[in-house]
Amino acid sequence: MGKKYWLALANLMWLGCLPLGQAQASETPVVVSTAIGTHEWYRDSRSEQARKELELQLQEAALAQLHPEFQAVWRRLKAMPEQGRGPLYDEAFSKLARFQQQWRAMDLVSREQLKTQKLDLSLSPEPATESGDLLDQVRDLRPQVAEYEAVRAKVHKLLALPMATTWPTLAMPTLRSGEPSPELGQIRAMLNELGDVAPAHQDEIYDAETEEAIKLFQRRHGLTADGIIGRRTLAWLNTGPVVRASLLLRNLWRRDLVDHLVGSRYVLVNIPDYRLSVVQGGGEVFTSRVIVGKEERETPILASEIRSVVLNPAWHVPRSILSKDILPKLSRDPGYLAREQFEVTDSAGNPQHLTEEQWHQALAEGFPYRLRQKPGDHNALGRYKFYLPNNDAIYLHSTPSKGLFEQGARAFSSGCIRVEHADDLAELLLADSRYQPDKVASLLKEDKTKWLPLSTPTPVFTVYWSSWLDEQGRQQLRSDIYGFDRVSYQSRAL
């Protein structure tokens, strides 16, 4: 994560921890007030609950760094005596309501990238028909995500940890099991604070029990669980509770769209987790490791649908990959194309057979031809391609390079998504079609490209969820490979 992000989050340490309420998340549409200054915040016990709920939501919005105005209002609120906060409660309510309305109007890409810092929150929310009392209206401003209460409780625990405001930063060389380090006592304390149970002794030898705790820590941070305390593991050890709470809250908002697809079947690719899931009836029915685009060639956030499974696909090399990757290889290795079974075509797809002189001229002119890789086990797309219409020429496909799936960080591609168990995914998607496994196996042997349409197109979403709670209530975190969690502003209110 970028330096600006860490500096901005470090400035949030003063946020502290408020008592958390136990109200249930509302499933009703967002209902907002029409003006500032019209709410009775001190009328009765329900009004008191509304005040506390509003403060919690404002604190969470400030901690998530959704918008600098939330942090400014939060600081002013905490500096003001209790009985004088009425106008600030109105202002906070209005800004949260305005944020909700604009959030609902944003597209999936803007939501997943959390492009919210420049939203205009100064306007009064658009008029809406109010329902319920003040407490109900405030609760309706929450993100409409099923695990909201669980995330709120986890945030409370993180901010209440004894070391939350004094989290250490370690600088040390790579450490392996059995090696000595004076930092091990501190490392064990950090692991225990975060719930990755380690022995409490101060031994300076990296022992087996501490190594097991490190492996657990690595697994829930998406790292290779080898027990080696290297650069990536150390970076996550240095990530304190306040930053972890912020990431959990930021990703809660990212969940706000897909969580409403209960009942339908869809494919979900979580880019930072390098994982694909098929969700049906609200539950996961299939999962596979994936490889996504490298930092300079991001896999885009998109919402589309898989319409066909392509067997034995040919690879029509995109111009960007041809220029950046293949032409430099050709200059060093003239036999590369023949070995990898590429054929040269013109813009109409007609094969071209170039003489040596024509090759030199074509390379000098920037190669005004196209490349097509023949189907087969050598093909970069493998044996399966999942076609989904989109403006970025992105699709899911298999790959002959299976060993790459064993690595923890898997941002290797030029943007497309390589699926480890593509054959199983194809079988699942084609289950209600006439292309059953025996028929598919027969077609694969022919080495001819065959398009198999799905009986019902399956929605597919690529998302950017870098933190969430797993089924055991443990916080999972993943590296911010594309920098969507680097907050670009430094709020003057901090």
C-alpha positions in Angstrom: 0.0 0.0 0.0 1.2 3.5 -0.8 2.9 5.8 1.7 0.1 8.4 1.5 -2.4 5.8 2.6 -0.4 4.8 5.7 0.2 8.4 6.7 -3.5 9.2 6.3 -4.6 6.2 8.4 -1.9 6.9 11.0 -3.7 10.3 11.6 -6.9 8.4 12.5 -5.5 7.0 15.7 -7.4 9.6 17.7 -10.7 8.1 16.6 -11.0 5.9 19.7 -13.8 3.4 20.4 -17.4 4.2 21.1 -19.8 1.7 22.6 -21.5 -0.2 19.9 -25.3 -0.7 19.7 -27.0 -3.9 18.9 -29.6 -2.7 16.4 -30.3 -5.0 13.4 -29.5 -3.8 9.9 -32.5 -2.5 8.0 -33.6 -4.2 4.8 -35.9 -1.3 3.7 -35.0 1.2 1.0 -32.9 4.2 2.1 -35.2 7.0 3.4 -33.7 10.4 4.1 -34.7 13.7 5.6 -35.4 16.7 3.3 -33.6 19.4 5.3 -31.1 20.2 8.1 -32.4 21.3 11.5 -35.7 19.4 11.6 -34.9 16.5 13.8 -35.7 16.1 17.6 -32.5 14.5 18.9 -33.3 14.9 22.6 -36.9 14.0 22.8 -36.9 10.5 24.4 -35.0 7.2 24.7 -35.5 6.4 21.0 -33.9 9.8 20.2 -30.9 8.9 22.4 -30.5 5.6 20.5 -30.7 7.6 17.2 -27.9 9.9 18.4 -25.7 7.0 19.4 -26.4 5.2 16.1 -25.6 8.4 14.1 -22.3 8.8 16.0 -21.3 5.3 15.2 -22.1 5.6 11.5 -20.2 8.9 11.3 -17.2 7.4 13.1 -17.3 4.4 10.7 -17.5 6.6 7.6 -14.6 8.7 8.9 -12.6 5.6 9.7 -13.3 4.1 6.3 -12.1 7.4 4.7 -15.1 7.6 2.4 -15.0 11.4 2.3 -13.0 14.1 4.1 -16.1 15.9 5.3 -17.1 12.9 7.5 -13.8 13.2 9.4 -14.2 17.0 9.7 -17.8 16.6 11.2 -16.7 13.7 13.4 -13.9 15.8 15.0 -16.2 18.8 15.5 -18.8 16.6 17.1 -16.4 15.0 19.6 -15.1 18.5 20.6 -18.6 19.8 21.3 -20.5 19.4 24.6 -23.3 16.8 24.5 -26.2 19.2 24.8 -24.9 21.5 22.0 -24.6 18.9 19.3 -28.1 19.1 17.8 -27.1 21.2 14.7 -24.1 18.9 14.1 -26.3 15.8 14.3 -28.5 17.4 11.6 -25.4 18.1 9.5 -24.1 14.6 9.9 -27.4 13.1 9.1 -27.7 15.2 6.0 -24.2 14.3 4.7 -24.7 10.6 5.4 -28.0 10.7 3.6 -26.6 12.7 0.7 -23.7 10.2 0.5 -26.1 7.3 0.4 -28.2 8.8 -2.4 -25.1 9.4 -4.6 -23.6 6.0 -3.7 -26.8 4.3 -5.1 -26.3 6.2 -8.4 -22.7 5.2 -8.8 -21.6 2.5 -11.2 -19.9 -0.8 -10.1 -16.4 0.4 -11.1 -16.7 3.6 -9.1 -18.1 1.7 -6.1 -15.4 -1.0 -6.1 -12.6 1.6 -6.5 -14.4 3.8 -3.8 -14.2 6.9 -5.9 -16.2 8.8 -3.3 -13.8 11.5 -1.9 -15.0 14.2 -4.3 -18.7 13.7 -4.0 -20.6 16.9 -3.2 -22.2 16.4 0.3 -23.0 20.1 0.7 -26.4 19.8 -0.9 -29.5 18.8 1.1 -30.6 15.2 0.3 -33.3 14.9 -2.4 -36.8 14.8 -0.9 -38.1 11.4 0.0 -41.2 10.1 1.8 -40.2 9.5 5.4 -41.2 6.3 7.2 -40.7 5.3 10.8 -39.3 7.5 13.6 -35.9 9.1 13.7 -34.0 6.0 14.8 -35.4 4.0 11.9 -34.4 6.8 9.5 -30.8 6.8 10.8 -30.6 3.0 10.6 -31.7 3.2 7.0 -28.5 5.1 6.2 -26.3 2.0 6.9 -24.8 0.0 4.0 -27.3 -2.7 3.2 -25.0 -5.7 3.8 -26.0 -8.8 5.7 -22.8 -8.9 7.8 -23.0 -5.2 8.9 -23.5 -6.0 12.6 -20.7 -8.5 12.6 -18.3 -6.0 11.0 -19.3 -3.3 13.4 -18.6 -5.7 16.4 -15.2 -6.6 14.9 -14.3 -3.0 14.4 -15.2 -2.3 18.0 -12.9 -5.1 19.1 -10.0 -3.9 16.9 -10.2 -0.3 18.2 -10.4 -1.6 21.8 -7.3 -3.7 21.7 -4.7 -2.6 24.3 -2.0 -1.9 21.6 -4.4 -0.2 19.1 -3.0 3.3 19.5 0.6 2.2 20.1 1.1 -0.5 17.4 4.8 -1.0 16.8 6.7 -1.0 13.5 9.3 -3.7 13.1 12.3 -3.5 10.8 14.2 -6.8 10.6 15.8 -9.2 8.1 14.0 -12.3 6.9 13.6 -14.8 9.7 13.2 -18.6 9.4 12.3 -21.3 11.8 15.1 -22.0 14.3 16.9 -18.7 13.8 17.3 -16.1 16.6 15.8 -12.6 16.7 15.4 -10.1 19.5 12.1 -9.1 17.8 10.4 -12.4 18.5 8.9 -11.3 21.8 7.2 -8.4 20.1 6.1 -10.5 17.2 4.4 -13.0 19.6 2.6 -10.1 21.3 1.4 -8.7 18.0 0.1 -12.1 16.9 -1.7 -12.7 20.2 -3.2 -9.2 20.0 -4.7 -10.0 16.6 -5.9 -13.5 17.6 -3.3 -15.6 15.9 -2.4 -17.5 19.1 1.3 -17.6 19.8 3.2 -18.7 22.9 3.7 -15.9 25.4 7.4 -16.6 26.3 10.2 -14.2 25.4 12.6 -16.8 23.9 14.7 -15.2 21.1 14.7 -18.5 19.0 12.0 -18.8 16.3 10.3 -21.9 17.7 7.8 -24.3 16.1 4.7 -23.0 18.0 5.4 -19.4 16.9 5.9 -20.7 13.4 2.5 -22.3 13.4 1.0 -19.0 14.5 2.8 -17.2 11.7 1.4 -19.7 9.2 -2.1 -19.1 10.4 -1.4 -15.3 10.1 -0.1 -15.8 6.6 -3.1 -17.8 5.5 -5.6 -15.2 6.5 -3.6 -12.5 4.7 -3.5 -14.5 1.4 0.3 -15.2 1.7 2.1 -18.5 1.1 2.0 -20.2 4.5 5.7 -21.2 4.6 6.4 -19.8 8.1 9.1 -17.5 6.8 8.8 -13.9 8.1 9.8 -12.1 5.0 8.9 -8.7 3.5 5.2 -9.3 2.9 4.6 -11.0 6.2 6.4 -8.2 8.0 4.4 -5.6 6.2 1.2 -7.2 7.5 2.6 -7.6 11.0 3.2 -3.8 11.0 -0.4 -3.2 10.0 -2.1 -2.2 13.2 -5.8 -2.5 14.4 -6.9 1.0 13.2 -5.8 0.3 9.6 -7.4 -3.2 9.8 -10.7 -1.6 11.0 -10.5 0.9 8.2 -10.0 -1.8 5.5 -12.9 -3.9 6.9 -15.3 -0.9 6.8 -14.2 0.2 3.3 -14.9 -3.3 2.0 -18.2 -3.4 3.7 -19.4 -0.7 1.3 -18.0 -2.6 -1.7 -20.2 -5.5 -0.8 -23.3 -3.3 -1.0 -24.3 -4.3 -4.5 -23.5 -8.0 -5.0 -25.0 -8.9 -1.6 -28.5 -8.3 -3.1 -28.2 -11.0 -5.7 -29.6 -13.7 -3.3 -31.4 -16.5 -5.3 -29.7 -16.1 -8.6 -26.6 -18.0 -9.8 -23.6 -15.8 -10.6 -19.8 -16.0 -10.9 -17.8 -13.8 -8.6 -14.0 -13.1 -9.2 -12.4 -11.4 -6.2 -9.3 -9.8 -7.7 -7.2 -9.3 -4.5 -8.1 -12.8 -3.3 -7.1 -14.4 -6.6 -10.2 -16.5 -6.4 -13.3 -17.3 -8.4 -16.6 -18.5 -6.8 -19.9 -19.6 -8.2 -22.7 -18.5 -5.9 -26.2 -19.9 -6.0 -29.0 -19.4 -3.6 -26.7 -17.2 -1.5 -24.2 -20.1 -1.0 -20.9 -20.9 -2.7 -21.2 -24.0 -4.9 -17.8 -23.9 -6.6 -14.4 -22.2 -6.1 -11.1 -22.0 -7.9 -7.9 -20.2 -7.7 -7.3 -17.7 -10.4 -4.5 -15.5 -11.9 -5.4 -11.9 -12.5 -3.8 -8.9 -14.3 -0.4 -7.5 -13.1 -0.3 -4.1 -11.6 0.4 -2.3 -14.9 -2.3 -4.3 -16.8 -5.1 -4.5 -14.3 -8.0 -6.9 -14.6 -10.9 -4.4 -14.8 -13.9 -4.2 -12.5 -16.8 -5.3 -14.6 -20.3 -6.7 -14.6 -21.1 -9.0 -17.6 -22.4 -12.5 -18.2 -20.9 -15.7 -19.5 -22.8 -16.6 -22.7 -20.6 -19.4 -24.1 -17.9 -21.9 -23.3 -15.3 -22.1 -26.1 -13.5 -25.4 -26.4 -10.0 -25.5 -28.0 -9.9 -21.7 -28.5 -7.4 -20.1 -30.8 -5.7 -17.1 -29.3 -5.9 -13.9 -31.3 -3.1 -11.9 -29.8 -4.2 -8.4 -28.7 -2.1 -5.6 -30.2 -0.9 -4.4 -26.8 0.5 -7.9 -25.9 2.0 -8.2 -29.4 3.9 -4.9 -29.1 5.0 -5.2 -25.5 5.7 -8.9 -25.1 6.0 -10.9 -28.4 7.8 -8.5 -30.7 10.7 -8.1 -28.3 10.9 -11.9 -28.0 11.0 -12.2 -31.8 14.0 -9.8 -32.0 15.9 -12.2 -29.7 14.5 -15.5 -30.8 13.3 -15.8 -34.5 12.1 -19.3 -33.9 9.6 -18.3 -31.2 6.5 -18.1 -33.5 7.1 -21.5 -35.1 7.8 -23.2 -31.7 4.7 -21.8 -30.1 2.5 -22.5 -33.2 1.6 -18.9 -34.1 0.5 -18.0 -37.6 0.7 -14.5 -39.1 -2.5 -13.1 -40.6 -3.5 -9.8 -42.2 -6.4 -7.7 -40.8 -8.9 -9.9 -42.5 -7.5 -13.1 -40.9 -5.8 -14.4 -44.1 -2.6 -16.4 -43.4 0.6 -14.6 -44.5 3.9 -16.3 -45.4 6.7 -13.8 -45.1 10.1 -14.1 -46.6 13.1 -13.2 -44.4 13.3 -9.8 -46.1 9.6 -9.2 -45.5 10.1 -10.1 -41.9 12.8 -7.5 -41.4 10.6 -4.9 -43.2 7.6 -5.8 -41.1 9.5 -5.5 -37.8 11.0 -2.2 -38.9 7.4 -0.9 -39.6 6.0 -2.0 -36.3 4.7 -5.3 -37.6 1.4 -4.4 -39.4 0.1 -7.9 -39.0 -1.8 -10.0 -36.5 -0.9 -13.2 -34.7 -3.1 -16.2 -34.1 -2.0 -19.1 -31.9 -3.5 -22.5 -33.0 -5.6 -24.5 -30.6 -4.0 -27.2 -28.4 -2.3 -27.8 -25.1 0.4 -25.3 -26.1 -2.1 -22.5 -26.5 -1.9 -19.7 -23.9 -5.7 -20.0 -23.3 -5.5 -23.7 -22.7 -8.5 -25.8 -23.6 -11.3 -23.6 -22.3 -12.4 -20.0 -22.8 -15.4 -18.4 -21.2 -16.8 -15.7 -23.4 -18.3 -12.6 -21.7 -19.1 -9.4 -23.7 -17.3 -6.3 -22.4 -15.4 -3.3 -23.7 -12.0 -4.4 -22.4 -11.6 -7.7 -24.3 -11.4 -9.5 -21.0 -12.4 -13.2 -20.6 -11.9 -16.2 -18.3 -9.8 -19.1 -19.6 -7.7 -22.1 -18.7 -3.9 -22.1 -19.0 -1.2 -24.7 -19.6 1.0 -23.0 -16.9 -0.5 -24.8 -13.9 2.4 -24.3 -11.6 1.7 -20.5 -11.2 -1.4 -21.3 -9.2 0.8 -22.5 -6.3 2.1 -19.0 -5.7 0.4 -16.8 -3.0 0.4 -13.6 -5.1 -1.0 -14.3 -8.5 -1.1 -11.1 -10.5 0.7 -12.3 -13.6 -1.6 -11.9 -16.6 -2.2 -9.1 -19.1 -5.7 -8.5 -17.7 -7.6 -11.7 -18.5 -8.4 -14.2 -15.7 -6.8 -17.6 -15.8 -8.9 -20.3 -14.0 -7.2 -23.3 -12.3 -10.2 -25.6 -12.5 -11.6 -24.4 -15.8 -12.8 -27.9 -16.8 -14.9 -28.2 -13.6 -16.3 -24.7 -14.1 -17.3 -25.5 -17.7 -19.0 -28.7 -16.6 -21.0 -26.7 -14.0 -22.1 -24.0 -16.4 -23.0 -26.5 -19.1 -24.9 -28.9 -16.7 -28.4 -27.9 -18.0 -27.3 -27.9 -21.7 -27.0 -30.8 -24.2 -23.2 -30.6 -23.8 -22.6 -33.2 -21.1 -19.1 -34.3 -20.0 -18.8 -37.2 -22.5 -19.7 -34.9 -25.4 -17.3 -32.2 -24.2 -14.5 -34.8 -23.9 -15.1 -35.9 -27.4 -15.0 -32.4 -28.8 -11.8 -31.6 -26.9 -10.0 -34.5 -28.7 -10.8 -32.9 -32.1 -8.5 -29.9 -31.6 -11.1 -27.7 -33.4 -12.6 -24.6 -31.9 -16.2 -25.2 -30.8 -18.5 -22.6 -29.2 -21.0 -24.1 -26.7 -23.8 -21.6 -25.8 -25.1 -21.7 -22.3 -28.8 -22.5 -21.9 -29.0 -19.5 -19.6 -26.3 -16.8 -19.5 -24.6 -16.6 -16.1 -23.9 -13.2 -14.6 -20.2 -12.6 -13.8 -18.7 -9.8 -11.6 -15.1 -8.9 -10.9 -14.8 -7.2 -7.5 -12.1 -5.8 -5.3 -12.8 -7.1 -1.8 -9.5 -6.8 0.2 -10.9 -7.6 3.6 -13.9 -9.5 5.0 -15.0 -11.8 7.9 -14.8 -15.5 7.2 -17.2 -18.1 8.5 -15.3 -18.3 11.8 -15.5 -14.5 12.3 -11.8 -14.0 11.6 -10.8 -11.0 9.5 -9.3 -11.9 6.2 -7.1 -9.4 4.4 -5.5 -9.2 1.0 -2.8 -7.0 -0.6 -4.0 -3.9 -2.3 -2.5 -4.9 -5.7 -4.0 -2.1 -7.7 -3.9 0.7 -5.1 -7.7 1.2 -4.7 -7.2 1.6 -1.0 -4.6 4.4 -1.2 -6.6 7.4 -0.1 -5.4 10.4 -2.0 -6.4 13.2 0.3 -5.0 14.4 3.6 -8.0 15.8 5.6 -7.2 19.1 7.4 -9.7 18.0 10.1 -7.3 15.3 11.4 
